[in-house]
Amino acid sequence: MSLVCKFLPGFSLSLKFVRVQVGFMDRTAVLIRREDSFLLSKNGEEDSWSPVMATVERGETLRETARRETRNGADIEVEFVEKISRTDLDDGNELHWYLAEERSADEEEGLEAEEVETSEMRKWFELDELEDVDLAPRCKSFFDEHRGELLG
């Protein structure tokens, strides 16, 4: 939509209105798989475990967000396998779930993937162990629903 304003004879100003989406706060969740195990991070606020998650920043694609957070938050390089699901959040935004495999930057040269070590804040869990882990509620329902797809 455009609006033309005339100030003086022969002079006009054309304004073009662009729709801007305010409050765009979609998130990504990256399930990083190593064989039959998944890397989860401790959520300090809720004292529960969840996959690597991040909020999409302005100008980023969903995959760029996921890659940024796996590099910065989990200190790991990944190869994306597939987008598994999309979940509607209570605030009107969406959570996009990705499955990724652990890899190193040297993998193309035939070297082993660099192992990400376990710590207090992140740990590898086998899929069967997740039934006994204190998962964030949204993560628990996701694992329950998609268990069959995750071991590929």
Backbone as JSON Lines, residues from 0, in Angstrom:
{"i":0,"aa":"M","n":[0.85,-1.16,0.0],"ca":[0.0,0.0,0.0],"c":[0.89,1.22,0.0]}
{"i":1,"aa":"S","n":[0.54,2.22,-0.8],"ca":[1.29,3.47,-0.87],"c":[0.37,4.62,-0.54]}
{"i":2,"aa":"L","n":[0.99,5.69,-0.04],"ca":[0.25,6.91,0.3],"c":[1.02,8.07,-0.3]}
{"i":3,"aa":"V","n":[0.33,8.9,-1.07],"ca":[0.97,10.05,-1.69],"c":[0.5,11.3,-0.96]}
{"i":4,"aa":"C","n":[1.46,12.09,-0.46],"ca":[1.13,13.33,0.25],"c":[1.59,14.49,-0.62]}
{"i":5,"aa":"K","n":[0.69,15.47,-0.85],"ca":[1.04,16.65,-1.63],"c":[1.19,17.82,-0.68]}
{"i":6,"aa":"F","n":[2.39,18.43,-0.7],"ca":[2.67,19.54,0.21],"c":[2.47,20.89,-0.48]}
{"i":7,"aa":"L","n":[3.07,21.05,-1.61],"ca":[2.95,22.28,-2.4],"c":[2.68,21.87,-3.84]}
{"i":8,"aa":"P","n":[2.1,22.72,-4.61],"ca":[1.88,22.36,-6.01],"c":[3.19,21.92,-6.67]}
{"i":9,"aa":"G","n":[3.17,20.78,-7.29],"ca":[4.34,20.26,-7.99],"c":[5.25,19.41,-7.11]}
{"i":10,"aa":"F","n":[5.03,19.37,-5.81],"ca":[5.84,18.57,-4.89],"c":[4.96,17.52,-4.23]}
{"i":11,"aa":"S","n":[5.44,16.31,-4.21],"ca":[4.7,15.26,-3.51],"c":[5.69,14.28,-2.91]}
{"i":12,"aa":"L","n":[5.23,13.6,-1.92],"ca":[6.04,12.6,-1.24],"c":[5.25,11.31,-1.24]}
{"i":13,"aa":"S","n":[5.88,10.25,-1.72],"ca":[5.22,8.95,-1.77],"c":[5.77,8.08,-0.65]}
{"i":14,"aa":"L","n":[4.89,7.59,0.19],"ca":[5.28,6.72,1.29],"c":[4.76,5.31,1.0]}
{"i":15,"aa":"K","n":[5.62,4.36,1.17],"ca":[5.21,2.97,0.95],"c":[5.21,2.27,2.3]}
{"i":16,"aa":"F","n":[4.12,1.6,2.61],"ca":[3.99,0.89,3.87],"c":[4.37,-0.57,3.66]}
{"i":17,"aa":"V","n":[5.23,-1.06,4.51],"ca":[5.66,-2.44,4.45],"c":[5.21,-3.12,5.73]}
{"i":18,"aa":"R","n":[4.61,-4.28,5.59],"ca":[4.17,-5.03,6.76],"c":[5.39,-5.66,7.42]}
{"i":19,"aa":"V","n":[5.57,-5.39,8.68],"ca":[6.66,-5.95,9.45],"c":[6.07,-6.88,10.5]}
{"i":20,"aa":"Q","n":[6.59,-8.07,10.57],"ca":[6.11,-9.01,11.57],"c":[6.82,-8.72,12.89]}
{"i":21,"aa":"V","n":[6.07,-8.28,13.87],"ca":[6.63,-7.95,15.18],"c":[6.53,-9.17,16.08]}
{"i":22,"aa":"G","n":[7.53,-9.4,16.89],"ca":[7.48,-10.5,17.84],"c":[7.86,-11.84,17.24]}
{"i":23,"aa":"F","n":[8.59,-11.83,16.13],"ca":[9.01,-13.08,15.5],"c":[10.07,-13.71,16.38]}
{"i":24,"aa":"M","n":[9.71,-14.74,17.11],"ca":[10.62,-15.36,18.07],"c":[10.61,-16.87,17.91]}
{"i":25,"aa":"D","n":[10.58,-17.37,16.67],"ca":[10.63,-18.8,16.46],"c":[11.92,-19.34,17.07]}
{"i":26,"aa":"R","n":[11.89,-20.62,17.43],"ca":[13.03,-21.26,18.07],"c":[13.38,-22.55,17.32]}
{"i":27,"aa":"T","n":[14.62,-22.97,17.51],"ca":[15.05,-24.25,16.95],"c":[15.48,-25.18,18.09]}
{"i":28,"aa":"A","n":[15.26,-26.46,17.89],"ca":[15.75,-27.49,18.8],"c":[16.52,-28.48,17.94]}
{"i":29,"aa":"V","n":[17.76,-28.75,18.3],"ca":[18.61,-29.63,17.51],"c":[18.93,-30.88,18.32]}
{"i":30,"aa":"L","n":[18.45,-32.01,17.83],"ca":[18.75,-33.3,18.45],"c":[20.02,-33.82,17.79]}
{"i":31,"aa":"I","n":[21.13,-33.76,18.52],"ca":[22.42,-34.19,17.99],"c":[22.6,-35.65,18.35]}
{"i":32,"aa":"R","n":[22.73,-36.47,17.3],"ca":[22.81,-37.92,17.5],"c":[24.24,-38.42,17.27]}
{"i":33,"aa":"R","n":[24.65,-39.32,18.15],"ca":[25.9,-40.07,17.98],"c":[25.53,-41.54,18.18]}
{"i":34,"aa":"E","n":[25.46,-42.29,17.11],"ca":[25.01,-43.68,17.13],"c":[23.6,-43.73,17.73]}
{"i":35,"aa":"D","n":[23.43,-44.34,18.91],"ca":[22.1,-44.43,19.53],"c":[21.92,-43.45,20.68]}
{"i":36,"aa":"S","n":[22.8,-42.46,20.78],"ca":[22.73,-41.5,21.88],"c":[22.46,-40.09,21.37]}
{"i":37,"aa":"F","n":[21.92,-39.26,22.26],"ca":[21.59,-37.87,21.93],"c":[22.21,-36.94,22.96]}
{"i":38,"aa":"L","n":[22.75,-35.82,22.49],"ca":[23.37,-34.84,23.38],"c":[22.28,-33.91,23.91]}
{"i":39,"aa":"L","n":[22.15,-33.86,25.23],"ca":[21.18,-32.96,25.87],"c":[21.92,-32.0,26.79]}
{"i":40,"aa":"S","n":[21.33,-30.82,26.96],"ca":[21.9,-29.78,27.82],"c":[21.02,-29.57,29.03]}
{"i":41,"aa":"K","n":[21.65,-29.25,30.14],"ca":[20.92,-29.0,31.38],"c":[20.36,-27.58,31.32]}
{"i":42,"aa":"N","n":[19.07,-27.48,31.59],"ca":[18.39,-26.2,31.64],"c":[18.4,-25.76,33.09]}
{"i":43,"aa":"G","n":[19.22,-24.78,33.42],"ca":[19.39,-24.34,34.8],"c":[18.13,-23.81,35.45]}
{"i":44,"aa":"E","n":[17.28,-23.12,34.69],"ca":[16.07,-22.52,35.26],"c":[15.09,-23.59,35.72]}
{"i":45,"aa":"E","n":[14.92,-24.63,34.93],"ca":[13.94,-25.66,35.24],"c":[14.57,-26.91,35.82]}
{"i":46,"aa":"D","n":[15.92,-26.96,35.84],"ca":[16.65,-28.13,36.3],"c":[16.21,-29.39,35.55]}
{"i":47,"aa":"S","n":[16.07,-29.24,34.24],"ca":[15.68,-30.35,33.38],"c":[16.62,-30.4,32.18]}
{"i":48,"aa":"W","n":[16.49,-31.43,31.36],"ca":[17.35,-31.63,30.2],"c":[16.56,-31.37,28.91]}
{"i":49,"aa":"S","n":[17.27,-30.81,27.91],"ca":[16.64,-30.56,26.62],"c":[17.72,-30.56,25.54]}
{"i":50,"aa":"P","n":[17.31,-30.69,24.27],"ca":[18.3,-30.59,23.18],"c":[18.82,-29.16,23.09]}
{"i":51,"aa":"V","n":[19.81,-28.95,22.25],"ca":[20.35,-27.62,22.01],"c":[19.23,-26.78,21.41]}
{"i":52,"aa":"M","n":[18.94,-25.64,22.02],"ca":[17.83,-24.79,21.55],"c":[18.31,-23.35,21.42]}
{"i":53,"aa":"A","n":[17.68,-22.62,20.49],"ca":[18.03,-21.22,20.28],"c":[16.86,-20.46,19.68]}
{"i":54,"aa":"T","n":[16.86,-19.17,19.89],"ca":[15.88,-18.27,19.29],"c":[16.45,-17.72,17.99]}
{"i":55,"aa":"V","n":[15.63,-17.68,16.96],"ca":[16.04,-17.15,15.66],"c":[16.3,-15.66,15.8]}
{"i":56,"aa":"E","n":[17.49,-15.24,15.36],"ca":[17.83,-13.82,15.38],"c":[17.48,-13.2,14.03]}
{"i":57,"aa":"R","n":[17.28,-11.91,14.03],"ca":[16.91,-11.18,12.82],"c":[17.89,-11.48,11.68]}
{"i":58,"aa":"G","n":[17.35,-11.87,10.54],"ca":[18.15,-12.13,9.36],"c":[18.65,-13.56,9.24]}
{"i":59,"aa":"E","n":[18.43,-14.38,10.25],"ca":[18.89,-15.77,10.21],"c":[17.81,-16.69,9.66]}
{"i":60,"aa":"T","n":[18.24,-17.74,9.0],"ca":[17.32,-18.82,8.66],"c":[17.25,-19.76,9.86]}
{"i":61,"aa":"L","n":[16.32,-20.68,9.83],"ca":[16.2,-21.65,10.92],"c":[17.47,-22.5,11.03]}
{"i":62,"aa":"R","n":[17.99,-22.96,9.9],"ca":[19.21,-23.78,9.93],"c":[20.42,-22.98,10.4]}
{"i":63,"aa":"E","n":[20.5,-21.71,10.02],"ca":[21.61,-20.88,10.5],"c":[21.55,-20.74,12.02]}
{"i":64,"aa":"T","n":[20.35,-20.58,12.55],"ca":[20.18,-20.49,14.0],"c":[20.62,-21.79,14.66]}
{"i":65,"aa":"A","n":[20.17,-22.9,14.12],"ca":[20.52,-24.2,14.68],"c":[22.03,-24.42,14.63]}
{"i":66,"aa":"R","n":[22.65,-24.09,13.52],"ca":[24.1,-24.27,13.39],"c":[24.85,-23.35,14.35]}
{"i":67,"aa":"R","n":[24.42,-22.1,14.47],"ca":[25.07,-21.16,15.39],"c":[25.05,-21.71,16.81]}
{"i":68,"aa":"E","n":[23.92,-22.19,17.23],"ca":[23.8,-22.64,18.61],"c":[24.54,-23.95,18.86]}
{"i":69,"aa":"T","n":[24.61,-24.83,17.87],"ca":[25.39,-26.05,18.07],"c":[26.88,-25.72,18.17]}
{"i":70,"aa":"R","n":[27.32,-24.73,17.41],"ca":[28.74,-24.32,17.48],"c":[29.03,-23.6,18.79]}
{"i":71,"aa":"N","n":[28.21,-22.6,19.11],"ca":[28.48,-21.76,20.27],"c":[28.05,-22.39,21.59]}
{"i":72,"aa":"G","n":[26.88,-23.0,21.59],"ca":[26.33,-23.54,22.83],"c":[26.84,-24.92,23.18]}
{"i":73,"aa":"A","n":[27.03,-25.76,22.18],"ca":[27.46,-27.14,22.44],"c":[28.89,-27.4,21.98]}
{"i":74,"aa":"D","n":[29.49,-26.42,21.29],"ca":[30.86,-26.55,20.81],"c":[31.03,-27.8,19.94]}
{"i":75,"aa":"I","n":[30.13,-27.94,18.98],"ca":[30.14,-29.13,18.12],"c":[29.69,-28.74,16.71]}
{"i":76,"aa":"E","n":[30.29,-29.39,15.73],"ca":[29.86,-29.23,14.35],"c":[28.91,-30.38,14.03]}
{"i":77,"aa":"V","n":[27.87,-30.09,13.28],"ca":[26.88,-31.11,12.97],"c":[26.6,-31.15,11.48]}
{"i":78,"aa":"E","n":[26.09,-32.29,11.06],"ca":[25.56,-32.47,9.71],"c":[24.06,-32.67,9.88]}
{"i":79,"aa":"F","n":[23.26,-31.78,9.31],"ca":[21.81,-31.9,9.46],"c":[21.29,-33.08,8.66]}
{"i":80,"aa":"V","n":[20.46,-33.89,9.29],"ca":[19.86,-35.05,8.65],"c":[18.51,-34.67,8.07]}
{"i":81,"aa":"E","n":[17.66,-34.09,8.93],"ca":[16.33,-33.68,8.46],"c":[15.64,-32.8,9.49]}
{"i":82,"aa":"K","n":[14.65,-32.07,9.01],"ca":[13.75,-31.38,9.92],"c":[12.66,-32.38,10.28]}
{"i":83,"aa":"I","n":[12.5,-32.63,11.56],"ca":[11.58,-33.68,12.0],"c":[10.17,-33.16,12.22]}
{"i":84,"aa":"S","n":[10.06,-31.98,12.82],"ca":[8.74,-31.55,13.23],"c":[8.71,-30.04,13.47]}
{"i":85,"aa":"R","n":[7.51,-29.54,13.64],"ca":[7.28,-28.15,14.02],"c":[6.21,-28.17,15.11]}
{"i":86,"aa":"T","n":[6.45,-27.44,16.18],"ca":[5.52,-27.38,17.3],"c":[5.05,-25.95,17.48]}
{"i":87,"aa":"D","n":[3.75,-25.75,17.66],"ca":[3.23,-24.41,17.96],"c":[3.49,-24.11,19.43]}
{"i":88,"aa":"L","n":[4.02,-22.92,19.71],"ca":[4.28,-22.5,21.08],"c":[3.1,-21.67,21.6]}
{"i":89,"aa":"D","n":[3.01,-21.56,22.9],"ca":[1.9,-20.83,23.53],"c":[1.88,-19.35,23.15]}
{"i":90,"aa":"D","n":[3.04,-18.78,22.81],"ca":[3.12,-17.35,22.49],"c":[2.84,-17.05,21.01]}
{"i":91,"aa":"G","n":[2.42,-18.07,20.24],"ca":[2.11,-17.87,18.83],"c":[3.28,-18.12,17.9]}
{"i":92,"aa":"N","n":[4.45,-18.37,18.43],"ca":[5.61,-18.67,17.61],"c":[5.73,-20.19,17.43]}
{"i":93,"aa":"E","n":[6.8,-20.62,16.77],"ca":[6.96,-22.04,16.47],"c":[8.32,-22.54,16.93]}
{"i":94,"aa":"L","n":[8.37,-23.83,17.29],"ca":[9.61,-24.51,17.62],"c":[9.87,-25.53,16.53]}
{"i":95,"aa":"H","n":[11.02,-25.42,15.87],"ca":[11.37,-26.28,14.73],"c":[12.42,-27.29,15.2]}
{"i":96,"aa":"W","n":[12.1,-28.58,15.08],"ca":[12.93,-29.67,15.56],"c":[13.77,-30.24,14.42]}
{"i":97,"aa":"Y","n":[15.09,-30.29,14.6],"ca":[16.02,-30.84,13.62],"c":[16.77,-32.02,14.2]}
{"i":98,"aa":"L","n":[17.04,-33.0,13.37],"ca":[17.91,-34.11,13.72],"c":[19.23,-33.87,13.03]}
{"i":99,"aa":"A","n":[20.33,-34.0,13.77],"ca":[21.66,-33.78,13.23],"c":[22.61,-34.85,13.74]}
{"i":100,"aa":"E","n":[23.64,-35.11,12.97],"ca":[24.69,-36.06,13.36],"c":[25.92,-35.28,13.78]}
{"i":101,"aa":"E","n":[26.6,-35.76,14.78],"ca":[27.86,-35.18,15.22],"c":[28.9,-35.38,14.12]}
{"i":102,"aa":"R","n":[29.73,-34.37,13.87],"ca":[30.84,-34.52,12.9],"c":[31.91,-33.49,13.22]}
{"i":103,"aa":"S","n":[33.07,-33.7,12.64],"ca":[34.15,-32.73,12.78],"c":[34.35,-32.03,11.45]}
{"i":104,"aa":"A","n":[35.05,-30.91,11.48],"ca":[35.33,-30.18,10.24],"c":[36.25,-30.99,9.34]}
{"i":105,"aa":"D","n":[37.01,-31.93,9.91],"ca":[37.95,-32.74,9.14],"c":[37.34,-34.04,8.64]}
{"i":106,"aa":"E","n":[36.05,-34.23,8.82],"ca":[35.42,-35.5,8.47],"c":[35.58,-35.82,6.98]}
{"i":107,"aa":"E","n":[35.59,-34.76,6.15],"ca":[35.73,-34.99,4.71],"c":[37.07,-35.65,4.39]}
{"i":108,"aa":"E","n":[38.07,-35.45,5.25],"ca":[39.39,-36.01,5.03],"c":[39.52,-37.4,5.64]}
{"i":109,"aa":"G","n":[38.42,-37.96,6.12],"ca":[38.43,-39.31,6.64],"c":[38.79,-39.43,8.11]}
{"i":110,"aa":"L","n":[38.86,-38.31,8.84],"ca":[39.18,-38.37,10.25],"c":[37.92,-38.61,11.07]}
{"i":111,"aa":"E","n":[38.09,-39.16,12.26],"ca":[36.96,-39.44,13.14],"c":[36.3,-38.14,13.59]}
{"i":112,"aa":"A","n":[35.01,-38.2,13.89],"ca":[34.32,-37.06,14.47],"c":[34.9,-36.78,15.84]}
{"i":113,"aa":"E","n":[35.11,-35.5,16.14],"ca":[35.66,-35.13,17.44],"c":[34.6,-35.36,18.5]}
{"i":114,"aa":"E","n":[34.94,-36.13,19.5],"ca":[33.97,-36.5,20.52],"c":[33.7,-35.33,21.45]}
{"i":115,"aa":"V","n":[32.42,-35.04,21.67],"ca":[32.02,-34.03,22.63],"c":[31.9,-34.71,23.98]}
{"i":116,"aa":"E","n":[32.61,-34.19,24.94],"ca":[32.66,-34.82,26.24],"c":[31.44,-34.45,27.08]}
{"i":117,"aa":"T","n":[31.15,-35.32,28.03],"ca":[30.07,-35.11,28.98],"c":[30.55,-34.14,30.05]}
{"i":118,"aa":"S","n":[29.65,-33.3,30.55],"ca":[29.95,-32.39,31.65],"c":[28.7,-32.28,32.51]}
{"i":119,"aa":"E","n":[28.76,-31.42,33.52],"ca":[27.56,-31.22,34.35],"c":[26.42,-30.62,33.55]}
{"i":120,"aa":"M","n":[26.75,-29.86,32.52],"ca":[25.73,-29.13,31.77],"c":[25.31,-29.8,30.46]}
{"i":121,"aa":"R","n":[26.03,-30.82,30.03],"ca":[25.62,-31.56,28.84],"c":[26.07,-33.0,28.96]}
{"i":122,"aa":"K","n":[25.24,-33.87,28.39],"ca":[25.49,-35.29,28.55],"c":[24.85,-36.06,27.4]}
{"i":123,"aa":"W","n":[25.47,-37.17,27.0],"ca":[24.93,-38.06,26.0],"c":[24.0,-39.05,26.68]}
{"i":124,"aa":"F","n":[22.79,-39.21,26.16],"ca":[21.81,-40.16,26.68],"c":[21.38,-41.09,25.57]}
{"i":125,"aa":"E","n":[21.29,-42.38,25.87],"ca":[20.7,-43.31,24.92],"c":[19.2,-43.1,24.93]}
{"i":126,"aa":"L","n":[18.55,-43.41,23.83],"ca":[17.11,-43.18,23.7],"c":[16.33,-43.88,24.8]}
{"i":127,"aa":"D","n":[16.72,-45.1,25.15],"ca":[16.02,-45.84,26.2],"c":[16.17,-45.19,27.57]}
{"i":128,"aa":"E","n":[17.28,-44.48,27.8],"ca":[17.5,-43.81,29.08],"c":[16.58,-42.61,29.29]}
{"i":129,"aa":"L","n":[16.07,-42.06,28.21],"ca":[15.31,-40.82,28.3],"c":[14.01,-40.96,29.09]}
{"i":130,"aa":"E","n":[13.53,-42.19,29.21],"ca":[12.31,-42.41,29.99],"c":[12.52,-42.07,31.46]}
{"i":131,"aa":"D","n":[13.77,-42.18,31.94],"ca":[14.09,-41.94,33.35],"c":[14.77,-40.59,33.58]}
{"i":132,"aa":"V","n":[14.92,-39.79,32.55],"ca":[15.6,-38.5,32.66],"c":[14.56,-37.41,32.86]}
{"i":133,"aa":"D","n":[14.9,-36.39,33.67],"ca":[14.01,-35.26,33.89],"c":[14.09,-34.33,32.68]}
{"i":134,"aa":"L","n":[13.28,-34.63,31.67],"ca":[13.24,-33.82,30.45],"c":[12.29,-32.65,30.62]}
{"i":135,"aa":"A","n":[12.61,-31.55,29.93],"ca":[11.65,-30.44,29.86],"c":[10.36,-31.0,29.26]}
{"i":136,"aa":"P","n":[9.18,-30.57,29.73],"ca":[7.91,-31.16,29.29],"c":[7.73,-31.24,27.78]}
{"i":137,"aa":"R","n":[8.05,-30.19,27.06],"ca":[7.89,-30.19,25.6],"c":[8.81,-31.24,24.97]}
{"i":138,"aa":"C","n":[9.99,-31.42,25.55],"ca":[10.95,-32.39,25.02],"c":[10.48,-33.81,25.28]}
{"i":139,"aa":"K","n":[9.93,-34.06,26.44],"ca":[9.43,-35.39,26.76],"c":[8.35,-35.81,25.77]}
{"i":140,"aa":"S","n":[7.39,-34.92,25.52],"ca":[6.32,-35.28,24.58],"c":[6.87,-35.47,23.17]}
{"i":141,"aa":"F","n":[7.88,-34.67,22.8],"ca":[8.49,-34.83,21.48],"c":[9.15,-36.2,21.35]}
{"i":142,"aa":"F","n":[9.98,-36.59,22.33],"ca":[10.66,-37.89,22.28],"c":[9.65,-39.03,22.27]}
{"i":143,"aa":"D","n":[8.6,-38.91,23.05],"ca":[7.57,-39.96,23.07],"c":[6.92,-40.12,21.69]}
{"i":144,"aa":"E","n":[6.62,-38.99,21.06],"ca":[5.92,-39.01,19.76],"c":[6.82,-39.45,18.6]}
{"i":145,"aa":"H","n":[8.11,-39.12,18.65],"ca":[8.99,-39.33,17.5],"c":[10.07,-40.4,17.73]}
{"i":146,"aa":"R","n":[9.93,-41.19,18.77],"ca":[10.93,-42.19,19.13],"c":[11.35,-43.05,17.93]}
{"i":147,"aa":"G","n":[10.4,-43.53,17.15],"ca":[10.7,-44.4,16.02],"c":[11.51,-43.74,14.92]}
{"i":148,"aa":"E","n":[11.35,-42.44,14.73],"ca":[12.07,-41.72,13.67],"c":[13.51,-41.41,14.03]}
{"i":149,"aa":"L","n":[13.85,-41.4,15.3],"ca":[15.12,-40.86,15.76],"c":[16.32,-41.78,15.59]}
{"i":150,"aa":"L","n":[16.11,-43.06,15.47],"ca":[17.26,-43.96,15.39],"c":[17.69,-44.29,13.97]}
{"i":151,"aa":"G","n":[16.85,-43.98,13.02],"ca":[17.16,-44.13,11.61],"c":[18.15,-45.11,11.25]}
